Amino acid sequence: MENDSESGWLMSLRDDPWSAWGSVDRFISDIKFCPKRNGAYLLESDVWGRIGPREIIPTKGQGIAFYHSTRAKFPSPDKFGRKPRITMIGQILDIDFDGKEVTHIKVSINEKVFEYMRNNPIVREGAMVEVFEQCGIKQGSVATFYYASPKQWKKILSYT
């Protein structure tokens, strides 16, 4: 398995006292107020997330997609019927991990992608169900990073 810039990660977000990113509205709002540079939002945060069942780790330059599972707090009303979804896509600028746990992340999110995905998340339905499952997301375990191979990552990006 390769660790290259053509692959990506799905980070399944959580909502608990340590992280408000499990709320779709709060997550989008947090990005909106991040500093910008060269047409991109720079999201940087301490996080907690274990690395999924692969022997590969996230690295600088790879893509990252933020996934809200059925446990997320979705907007009300939710035009996507509370279905799990990728709410944002970016590129990893820096990432720290301790063993199998990610502790800090810095991500670049293109402004155009941000605006598009606010209204057009990648919903877990149709052909995307298979892509999510190939990455390892079956029930959407929270606080986990799931590897997306170049083929899977290309499929995810084709929706943006």
PALUMSE-648785 format. One record per atom (N, C-alpha, C): residue number from 1; residue in three letters; atom name; y, x, z. Coordinates in pm, whole numbers, m for minus. Each point is the difference from the previous one (the first is absolute). Last residue first. Example, Ala and Ser with C-alpha at 12.3 -4.5 7.8 and 13.67 -1.06 7.14 Angstrom:
<rs>
(2, "SER", "N", (m225, 1285, 708)),
(2, "SER", "CA", (119, 82, 6)),
(2, "SER", "C", (109, m77, 73)),
(1, "ALA", "N", (m572, 29, m7)),
(1, "ALA", "CA", (119, m89, 0)),
(1, "ALA", "C", (120, 90, 0)),
</rs>
This chain:
<rs>
(160, "THR", "N", (1668, m1689, m635)),
(160, "THR", "CA", (142, 15, 36)),
(160, "THR", "C", (88, 12, m122)),
(159, "TYR", "N", (m493, m34, 19)),
(159, "TYR", "CA", (59, m127, 42)),
(159, "TYR", "C", (149, 12, 30)),
(158, "SER", "N", (m290, 369, m115)),
(158, "SER", "CA", (18, m82, m119)),
(158, "SER", "C", (63, m136, 34)),
(157, "LEU", "N", (m134, 329, 331)),
(157, "LEU", "CA", (131, 23, m59)),
(157, "LEU", "C", (27, m87, m121)),
(156, "ILE", "N", (m428, m15, 207)),
(156, "ILE", "CA", (102, m50, 93)),
(156, "ILE", "C", (139, 13, m62)),
(155, "LYS", "N", (m354, 189, m238)),
(155, "LYS", "CA", (m9, m147, m3)),
(155, "LYS", "C", (107, m63, 91)),
(154, "LYS", "N", (m50, 467, 6)),
(154, "LYS", "CA", (59, m43, m127)),
(154, "LYS", "C", (0, m152, m11)),
(153, "TRP", "N", (m222, 192, 365)),
(153, "TRP", "CA", (145, 11, 16)),
(153, "TRP", "C", (72, m45, m128)),
(152, "GLN", "N", (m472, 25, m2)),
(152, "GLN", "CA", (45, m112, 82)),
(152, "GLN", "C", (153, 1, 14)),
(151, "LYS", "N", (m194, 362, m228)),
(151, "LYS", "CA", (m26, m124, m75)),
(151, "LYS", "C", (51, m122, 78)),
(150, "PRO", "N", (22, 429, 212)),
(150, "PRO", "CA", (94, m12, m112)),
(150, "PRO", "C", (m19, m130, m80)),
(149, "SER", "N", (m162, m47, 494)),
(149, "SER", "CA", (m26, 102, m103)),
(149, "SER", "C", (103, m13, m112)),
(148, "ALA", "N", (63, m140, 516)),
(148, "ALA", "CA", (m11, m64, m131)),
(148, "ALA", "C", (m16, 112, m104)),
(147, "TYR", "N", (m63, m62, 578)),
(147, "TYR", "CA", (18, 80, m121)),
(147, "TYR", "C", (m18, m85, m125)),
(146, "TYR", "N", (171, m144, 511)),
(146, "TYR", "CA", (m113, m11, m92)),
(146, "TYR", "C", (32, 75, m129)),
(145, "PHE", "N", (167, m40, 551)),
(145, "PHE", "CA", (35, 48, m133)),
(145, "PHE", "C", (m126, m1, m85)),
(144, "THR", "N", (157, m293, 466)),
(144, "THR", "CA", (m96, 84, m70)),
(144, "THR", "C", (54, 37, m137)),
(143, "ALA", "N", (147, m337, 356)),
(143, "ALA", "CA", (26, 139, 38)),
(143, "ALA", "C", (m102, 96, m60)),
(142, "VAL", "N", (m183, m487, m17)),
(142, "VAL", "CA", (137, 46, 13)),
(142, "VAL", "C", (5, 146, 44)),
(141, "SER", "N", (m371, m290, m302)),
(141, "SER", "CA", (21, 63, 130)),
(141, "SER", "C", (140, 59, 6)),
(140, "GLY", "N", (m234, m310, m344)),
(140, "GLY", "CA", (137, 42, 24)),
(140, "GLY", "C", (24, 55, 139)),
(139, "GLN", "N", (m414, m153, m235)),
(139, "GLN", "CA", (64, m98, 87)),
(139, "GLN", "C", (143, 39, 36)),
(138, "LYS", "N", (m212, 268, m322)),
(138, "LYS", "CA", (m81, m121, m10)),
(138, "LYS", "C", (67, m111, 80)),
(137, "ILE", "N", (121, 500, m218)),
(137, "ILE", "CA", (58, m111, 76)),
(137, "ILE", "C", (m84, m125, m25)),
(136, "GLY", "N", (m72, 430, m218)),
(136, "GLY", "CA", (m56, m9, 134)),
(136, "GLY", "C", (55, m114, 83)),
(135, "CYS", "N", (59, 132, m480)),
(135, "CYS", "CA", (73, 94, 86)),
(135, "CYS", "C", (m52, m3, 143)),
(134, "GLN", "N", (m172, m303, m316)),
(134, "GLN", "CA", (m39, 134, m44)),
(134, "GLN", "C", (70, 107, 84)),
(133, "GLU", "N", (122, m450, 67)),
(133, "GLU", "CA", (m132, 28, 57)),
(133, "GLU", "C", (m51, 138, m42)),
(132, "PHE", "N", (411, m154, m181)),
(132, "PHE", "CA", (13, 18, 144)),
(132, "PHE", "C", (m135, 38, 62)),
(131, "VAL", "N", (m3, m111, m454)),
(131, "VAL", "CA", (69, 127, 22)),
(131, "VAL", "C", (14, 28, 150)),
(130, "GLU", "N", (m179, m418, m131)),
(130, "GLU", "CA", (m94, 110, m25)),
(130, "GLU", "C", (65, 136, 25)),
(129, "VAL", "N", (273, m381, 26)),
(129, "VAL", "CA", (m98, m4, 110)),
(129, "VAL", "C", (m96, 118, m15)),
(128, "MET", "N", (326, m100, m338)),
(128, "MET", "CA", (40, 92, 106)),
(128, "MET", "C", (m96, m1, 119)),
(127, "ALA", "N", (m30, m296, m389)),
(127, "ALA", "CA", (m54, 134, m24)),
(127, "ALA", "C", (35, 98, 112)),
(126, "GLY", "N", (82, m482, 159)),
(126, "GLY", "CA", (m45, 35, m135)),
(126, "GLY", "C", (m59, 140, m9)),
(125, "GLU", "N", (295, m38, 416)),
(125, "GLU", "CA", (m66, m111, m69)),
(125, "GLU", "C", (m41, 48, m138)),
(124, "ARG", "N", (328, 174, 398)),
(124, "ARG", "CA", (m146, 19, m4)),
(124, "ARG", "C", (m65, m126, m56)),
(123, "VAL", "N", (510, 183, m114)),
(123, "VAL", "CA", (m77, m89, 85)),
(123, "VAL", "C", (m150, 23, m20)),
(122, "ILE", "N", (478, 268, m60)),
(122, "ILE", "CA", (m132, m3, m66)),
(122, "ILE", "C", (m95, m74, 93)),
(121, "PRO", "N", (548, m92, m35)),
(121, "PRO", "CA", (m102, 85, 61)),
(121, "PRO", "C", (m131, m11, m77)),
(120, "ASN", "N", (504, m136, m97)),
(120, "ASN", "CA", (m126, 3, m75)),
(120, "ASN", "C", (m103, 91, 65)),
(119, "ASN", "N", (458, m68, 155)),
(119, "ASN", "CA", (m32, m134, m51)),
(119, "ASN", "C", (m135, m8, m70)),
(118, "ARG", "N", (157, 407, 193)),
(118, "ARG", "CA", (46, m99, 100)),
(118, "ARG", "C", (m39, m140, m43)),
(117, "MET", "N", (m67, 379, m288)),
(117, "MET", "CA", (m110, m40, 89)),
(117, "MET", "C", (42, m95, 110)),
(116, "TYR", "N", (324, 177, m317)),
(116, "TYR", "CA", (m105, m76, m69)),
(116, "TYR", "C", (m104, m54, 99)),
(115, "GLU", "N", (342, 289, 162)),
(115, "GLU", "CA", (53, m132, m38)),
(115, "GLU", "C", (m106, m86, m67)),
(114, "PHE", "N", (m122, 443, 114)),
(114, "PHE", "CA", (32, m77, 120)),
(114, "PHE", "C", (46, m141, m38)),
(113, "VAL", "N", (m61, 311, m343)),
(113, "VAL", "CA", (m129, m49, 50)),
(113, "VAL", "C", (22, m88, 123)),
(112, "LYS", "N", (376, 214, m170)),
(112, "LYS", "CA", (m44, m104, m94)),
(112, "LYS", "C", (m134, m59, 42)),
(111, "GLU", "N", (178, 366, 250)),
(111, "GLU", "CA", (79, m123, 19)),
(111, "GLU", "C", (m46, m114, m92)),
(110, "ASN", "N", (m334, 389, 178)),
(110, "ASN", "CA", (96, m19, m107)),
(110, "ASN", "C", (72, m134, 19)),
(109, "ILE", "N", (m223, 304, 382)),
(109, "ILE", "CA", (m24, m128, m66)),
(109, "ILE", "C", (113, m23, m101)),
(108, "SER", "N", (m250, 412, 328)),
(108, "SER", "CA", (107, m34, m92)),
(108, "SER", "C", (m38, m131, m70)),
(107, "VAL", "N", (m156, 230, 501)),
(107, "VAL", "CA", (m33, m59, m129)),
(107, "VAL", "C", (127, m26, m80)),
(106, "LYS", "N", (m251, 244, 468)),
(106, "LYS", "CA", (128, m10, m71)),
(106, "LYS", "C", (m35, m41, m142)),
(105, "ILE", "N", (m259, 9, 525)),
(105, "ILE", "CA", (1, m10, m145)),
(105, "ILE", "C", (143, m8, m51)),
(104, "HIS", "N", (m370, 101, 457)),
(104, "HIS", "CA", (138, m5, m50)),
(104, "HIS", "C", (m6, m4, m153)),
(103, "THR", "N", (m403, m7, 261)),
(103, "THR", "CA", (97, m16, 110)),
(103, "THR", "C", (144, m13, m46)),
(102, "VAL", "N", (m566, m68, m146)),
(102, "VAL", "CA", (132, 32, m52)),
(102, "VAL", "C", (100, m29, 111)),
(101, "GLU", "N", (m540, 126, 55)),
(101, "GLU", "CA", (108, m96, 21)),
(101, "GLU", "C", (131, 52, m58)),
(100, "LYS", "N", (m440, 224, 44)),
(100, "LYS", "CA", (m14, m109, m97)),
(100, "LYS", "C", (109, m105, 17)),
(99, "GLY", "N", (96, 478, 169)),
(99, "GLY", "CA", (m140, m40, m17)),
(99, "GLY", "C", (m12, m104, m108)),
(98, "ASP", "N", (448, 34, 77)),
(98, "ASP", "CA", (m66, 68, 110)),
(98, "ASP", "C", (m146, m42, m6)),
(97, "PHE", "N", (459, 13, m358)),
(97, "PHE", "CA", (m115, m65, 59)),
(97, "PHE", "C", (m63, 91, 105)),
(96, "ASP", "N", (466, m99, m352)),
(96, "ASP", "CA", (m63, 78, 106)),
(96, "ASP", "C", (m120, m77, 52)),
(95, "ILE", "N", (347, 24, m467)),
(95, "ILE", "CA", (m91, m76, 85)),
(95, "ILE", "C", (m64, 95, 101)),
(94, "ASP", "N", (399, m76, m437)),
(94, "ASP", "CA", (m52, 83, 108)),
(94, "ASP", "C", (m89, m87, 87)),
(93, "LEU", "N", (158, m164, m409)),
(93, "LEU", "CA", (80, 122, m3)),
(93, "LEU", "C", (m49, 99, 106)),
(92, "ILE", "N", (m216, m444, m290)),
(92, "ILE", "CA", (2, 76, 125)),
(92, "ILE", "C", (80, 129, m21)),
(91, "GLN", "N", (77, m472, m264)),
(91, "GLN", "CA", (m65, 129, m14)),
(91, "GLN", "C", (15, 75, 132)),
(90, "GLY", "N", (m17, m561, m127)),
(90, "GLY", "CA", (85, 117, m1)),
(90, "GLY", "C", (m80, 127, m23)),
(89, "ILE", "N", (7, m596, 39)),
(89, "ILE", "CA", (m67, 119, m51)),
(89, "ILE", "C", (100, 115, m3)),
(88, "MET", "N", (m88, m536, 238)),
(88, "MET", "CA", (87, 107, m46)),
(88, "MET", "C", (m84, 119, m43)),
(87, "THR", "N", (m192, m418, 145)),
(87, "THR", "CA", (140, m41, 2)),
(87, "THR", "C", (95, 107, m50)),
(86, "ILE", "N", (m537, m191, m38)),
(86, "ILE", "CA", (76, 125, 3)),
(86, "ILE", "C", (146, m42, m13)),
(85, "ARG", "N", (m372, m344, 214)),
(85, "ARG", "CA", (71, 52, m116)),
(85, "ARG", "C", (57, 139, 23)),
(84, "PRO", "N", (m303, m494, 186)),
(84, "PRO", "CA", (30, 143, 17)),
(84, "PRO", "C", (62, 56, m127)),
(83, "LYS", "N", (69, m519, 102)),
(83, "LYS", "CA", (m105, 89, m50)),
(83, "LYS", "C", (41, 145, 26)),
(82, "ARG", "N", (239, m440, 87)),
(82, "ARG", "CA", (m50, 86, 109)),
(82, "ARG", "C", (m116, 91, m43)),
(81, "GLY", "N", (258, m288, m312)),
(81, "GLY", "CA", (m107, m64, 77)),
(81, "GLY", "C", (m64, 87, 107)),
(80, "PHE", "N", (391, 70, m309)),
(80, "PHE", "CA", (m128, 60, m38)),
(80, "PHE", "C", (m115, m48, 88)),
(79, "LYS", "N", (472, m118, 56)),
(79, "LYS", "CA", (m40, m49, m133)),
(79, "LYS", "C", (m132, 58, m48)),
(78, "ASP", "N", (209, m109, 497)),
(78, "ASP", "CA", (m54, 114, m74)),
(78, "ASP", "C", (m54, m49, m135)),
(77, "PRO", "N", (408, m180, 377)),
(77, "PRO", "CA", (m131, m19, m61)),
(77, "PRO", "C", (m40, 122, m83)),
(76, "SER", "N", (116, 190, 312)),
(76, "SER", "CA", (m29, m143, 5)),
(76, "SER", "C", (113, m73, m70)),
(75, "PRO", "N", (m250, 532, 8)),
(75, "PRO", "CA", (119, m86, 3)),
(75, "PRO", "C", (m41, m147, 3)),
(74, "PHE", "N", (m351, 334, 212)),
(74, "PHE", "CA", (58, m22, m131)),
(74, "PHE", "C", (125, m87, 12)),
(73, "LYS", "N", (m315, 335, 311)),
(73, "LYS", "CA", (95, m110, 16)),
(73, "LYS", "C", (73, m12, m133)),
(72, "ALA", "N", (m517, 196, 61)),
(72, "ALA", "CA", (145, 26, m10)),
(72, "ALA", "C", (80, m125, 34)),
(71, "ARG", "N", (m491, 59, m40)),
(71, "ARG", "CA", (58, 0, 135)),
(71, "ARG", "C", (152, 19, m1)),
(70, "THR", "N", (m285, 19, m391)),
(70, "THR", "CA", (14, m139, 44)),
(70, "THR", "C", (60, m9, 140)),
(69, "SER", "N", (129, 445, m251)),
(69, "SER", "CA", (m125, m76, 5)),
(69, "SER", "C", (27, m144, 43)),
(68, "HIS", "N", (299, 399, m257)),
(68, "HIS", "CA", (4, m96, 110)),
(68, "HIS", "C", (m124, m89, m7)),
(67, "TYR", "N", (159, 518, m199)),
(67, "TYR", "CA", (m84, m121, m10)),
(67, "TYR", "C", (15, m85, 125)),
(66, "PHE", "N", (239, 427, m314)),
(66, "PHE", "CA", (m3, m61, 133)),
(66, "PHE", "C", (m60, m139, m11)),
(65, "ALA", "N", (m44, 482, m293)),
(65, "ALA", "CA", (28, m142, m9)),
(65, "ALA", "C", (m15, m58, 140)),
(64, "ILE", "N", (70, 516, m260)),
(64, "ILE", "CA", (m37, m79, 118)),
(64, "ILE", "C", (43, m145, m23)),
(63, "GLY", "N", (m104, 517, m282)),
(63, "GLY", "CA", (62, m131, 16)),
(63, "GLY", "C", (m43, m65, 129)),
(62, "GLN", "N", (36, 545, m67)),
(62, "GLN", "CA", (m84, m115, m33)),
(62, "GLN", "C", (78, m130, 19)),
(61, "GLY", "N", (189, 428, 110)),
(61, "GLY", "CA", (m6, m23, m143)),
(61, "GLY", "C", (m87, m117, m41)),
(60, "LYS", "N", (m91, 257, 460)),
(60, "LYS", "CA", (129, m10, m67)),
(60, "LYS", "C", (m21, m17, m150)),
(59, "THR", "N", (m415, m151, 291)),
(59, "THR", "CA", (82, 120, m16)),
(59, "THR", "C", (130, m32, m72)),
(58, "PRO", "N", (m477, m223, 288)),
(58, "PRO", "CA", (122, m20, m78)),
(58, "PRO", "C", (82, 129, m6)),
(57, "ILE", "N", (m538, 27, 46)),
(57, "ILE", "CA", (116, m33, 81)),
(57, "ILE", "C", (122, m20, m89)),
(56, "ILE", "N", (m587, m29, m9)),
(56, "ILE", "CA", (122, 48, m64)),
(56, "ILE", "C", (119, m42, 86)),
(55, "GLU", "N", (m477, m127, 32)),
(55, "GLU", "CA", (17, 138, 48)),
(55, "GLU", "C", (125, 64, m61)),
(54, "ARG", "N", (m104, m542, 121)),
(54, "ARG", "CA", (m13, 102, m104)),
(54, "ARG", "C", (21, 138, 63)),
(53, "PRO", "N", (44, m478, 190)),
(53, "PRO", "CA", (m131, 65, 3)),
(53, "PRO", "C", (m24, 104, m109)),
(52, "GLY", "N", (508, m117, 187)),
(52, "GLY", "CA", (m121, m76, m30)),
(52, "GLY", "C", (m124, 85, m15)),
(51, "ILE", "N", (419, 122, 313)),
(51, "ILE", "CA", (m34, 17, m140)),
(51, "ILE", "C", (m134, m65, m24)),
(50, "ARG", "N", (374, m153, 376)),
(50, "ARG", "CA", (m116, 86, m23)),
(50, "ARG", "C", (m26, 8, m150)),
(49, "GLY", "N", (471, m76, 279)),
(49, "GLY", "CA", (m95, m57, m93)),
(49, "GLY", "C", (m116, 94, m20)),
(48, "TRP", "N", (528, m72, 223)),
(48, "TRP", "CA", (m136, 26, 44)),
(48, "TRP", "C", (m90, m69, m99)),
(47, "VAL", "N", (539, 213, 4)),
(47, "VAL", "CA", (m96, m108, m24)),
(47, "VAL", "C", (m130, 34, 71)),
(46, "ASP", "N", (565, 142, m70)),
(46, "ASP", "CA", (m124, 28, 70)),
(46, "ASP", "C", (m90, m120, m23)),
(45, "SER", "N", (372, 95, m370)),
(45, "SER", "CA", (m33, m62, 127)),
(45, "SER", "C", (m122, 64, 63)),
(44, "GLU", "N", (367, m59, m461)),
(44, "GLU", "CA", (m64, 101, 84)),
(44, "GLU", "C", (m25, m61, 137)),
(43, "LEU", "N", (180, m111, m543)),
(43, "LEU", "CA", (m58, m59, 120)),
(43, "LEU", "C", (m72, 110, 77)),
(42, "LEU", "N", (376, m47, m403)),
(42, "LEU", "CA", (m80, 100, 69)),
(42, "LEU", "C", (m45, m56, 134)),
(41, "TYR", "N", (162, m198, m518)),
(41, "TYR", "CA", (8, m14, 146)),
(41, "TYR", "C", (m90, 106, 61)),
(40, "ALA", "N", (236, 47, m497)),
(40, "ALA", "CA", (m120, m35, 77)),
(40, "ALA", "C", (34, m13, 148)),
(39, "GLY", "N", (288, 159, m380)),
(39, "GLY", "CA", (m55, m128, m39)),
(39, "GLY", "C", (m126, m41, 74)),
(38, "ASN", "N", (242, 413, 107)),
(38, "ASN", "CA", (m47, 0, m139)),
(38, "ASN", "C", (m70, m129, m39)),
(37, "ARG", "N", (70, m15, 490)),
(37, "ARG", "CA", (30, 123, m73)),
(37, "ARG", "C", (m61, m9, m139)),
(36, "LYS", "N", (113, m306, 502)),
(36, "LYS", "CA", (m38, 9, m140)),
(36, "LYS", "C", (39, 136, m56)),
(35, "PRO", "N", (m131, m243, 520)),
(35, "PRO", "CA", (92, 76, m85)),
(35, "PRO", "C", (m53, 6, m143)),
(34, "CYS", "N", (m132, m428, 288)),
(34, "CYS", "CA", (m31, 144, m2)),
(34, "CYS", "C", (105, 73, m84)),
(33, "PHE", "N", (m47, m487, 73)),
(33, "PHE", "CA", (102, 74, 75)),
(33, "PHE", "C", (m30, 149, 12)),
(32, "LYS", "N", (m295, m308, m224)),
(32, "LYS", "CA", (132, m27, m58)),
(32, "LYS", "C", (110, 80, 70)),
(31, "ILE", "N", (m450, m4, 165)),
(31, "ILE", "CA", (17, 86, m118)),
(31, "ILE", "C", (142, m14, m55)),
(30, "ASP", "N", (m117, m279, 358)),
(30, "ASP", "CA", (5, 139, 45)),
(30, "ASP", "C", (20, 96, m119)),
(29, "SER", "N", (m69, m458, m92)),
(29, "SER", "CA", (132, 23, 58)),
(29, "SER", "C", (15, 145, 45)),
(28, "ILE", "N", (m421, m143, m150)),
(28, "ILE", "CA", (94, 7, m112)),
(28, "ILE", "C", (141, 31, 50)),
(27, "PHE", "N", (m324, m73, 331)),
(27, "PHE", "CA", (m33, 120, m76)),
(27, "PHE", "C", (99, 20, m115)),
(26, "ARG", "N", (25, m399, 251)),
(26, "ARG", "CA", (50, 115, 77)),
(26, "ARG", "C", (m24, 131, m76)),
(25, "ASP", "N", (m174, m402, m184)),
(25, "ASP", "CA", (146, 0, m2)),
(25, "ASP", "C", (58, 121, 72)),
(24, "VAL", "N", (m470, m63, 12)),
(24, "VAL", "CA", (46, 34, m134)),
(24, "VAL", "C", (152, 7, m5)),
(23, "SER", "N", (m308, 108, 424)),
(23, "SER", "CA", (83, m111, m45)),
(23, "SER", "C", (58, 39, m136)),
(22, "GLY", "N", (m251, 310, 232)),
(22, "GLY", "CA", (m93, m108, m33)),
(22, "GLY", "C", (73, m126, m40)),
(21, "TRP", "N", (214, 405, 164)),
(21, "TRP", "CA", (m23, m5, m142)),
(21, "TRP", "C", (m103, m104, m43)),
(20, "ALA", "N", (180, 158, 442)),
(20, "ALA", "CA", (39, m132, m48)),
(20, "ALA", "C", (m29, m17, m148)),
(19, "SER", "N", (m200, 314, 435)),
(19, "SER", "CA", (39, m5, m140)),
(19, "SER", "C", (34, m142, m40)),
(18, "TRP", "N", (m138, 122, 444)),
(18, "TRP", "CA", (39, 132, m48)),
(18, "TRP", "C", (49, 0, m144)),
(17, "PRO", "N", (m170, m397, 240)),
(17, "PRO", "CA", (120, 51, 69)),
(17, "PRO", "C", (48, 136, m52)),
(16, "ASP", "N", (m262, m273, m358)),
(16, "ASP", "CA", (m27, 7, 143)),
(16, "ASP", "C", (124, 59, 68)),
(15, "ASP", "N", (m232, m90, m509)),
(15, "ASP", "CA", (111, m58, 75)),
(15, "ASP", "C", (m39, m3, 146)),
(14, "ARG", "N", (m146, 295, m485)),
(14, "ARG", "CA", (m34, m79, 118)),
(14, "ARG", "C", (125, m57, 63)),
(13, "LEU", "N", (m201, 202, m521)),
(13, "LEU", "CA", (97, m3, 108)),
(13, "LEU", "C", (m44, m89, 116)),
(12, "SER", "N", (m238, 308, m399)),
(12, "SER", "CA", (m8, m135, 55)),
(12, "SER", "C", (85, m4, 126)),
(11, "MET", "N", (6, 319, m449)),
(11, "MET", "CA", (17, 2, 145)),
(11, "MET", "C", (3, m144, 48)),
(10, "LEU", "N", (m190, 284, m448)),
(10, "LEU", "CA", (45, m130, 48)),
(10, "LEU", "C", (8, 10, 151)),
(9, "TRP", "N", (29, 393, m412)),
(9, "TRP", "CA", (m52, m52, 127)),
(9, "TRP", "C", (53, m140, 23)),
(8, "GLY", "N", (m92, 361, m458)),
(8, "GLY", "CA", (91, m56, 100)),
(8, "GLY", "C", (m74, m49, 122)),
(7, "SER", "N", (m7, 338, m499)),
(7, "SER", "CA", (m66, m95, 89)),
(7, "SER", "C", (101, m50, 102)),
(6, "GLU", "N", (102, 337, m321)),
(6, "GLU", "CA", (m31, m122, m76)),
(6, "GLU", "C", (m69, m106, 85)),
(5, "SER", "N", (117, 455, 141)),
(5, "SER", "CA", (117, m89, m1)),
(5, "SER", "C", (m23, m128, m80)),
(4, "ASP", "N", (m413, 261, 253)),
(4, "ASP", "CA", (103, 30, m97)),
(4, "ASP", "C", (110, m103, m1)),
(3, "ASN", "N", (m489, 166, 201)),
(3, "ASN", "CA", (120, m31, 76)),
(3, "ASN", "C", (118, 30, m89)),
(2, "GLU", "N", (m558, m126, m94)),
(2, "GLU", "CA", (118, 84, m14)),
(2, "GLU", "C", (114, m49, 88)),
(1, "MET", "N", (m569, m10, 12)),
(1, "MET", "CA", (118, m84, 0)),
(1, "MET", "C", (124, 89, 0)),
</rs>
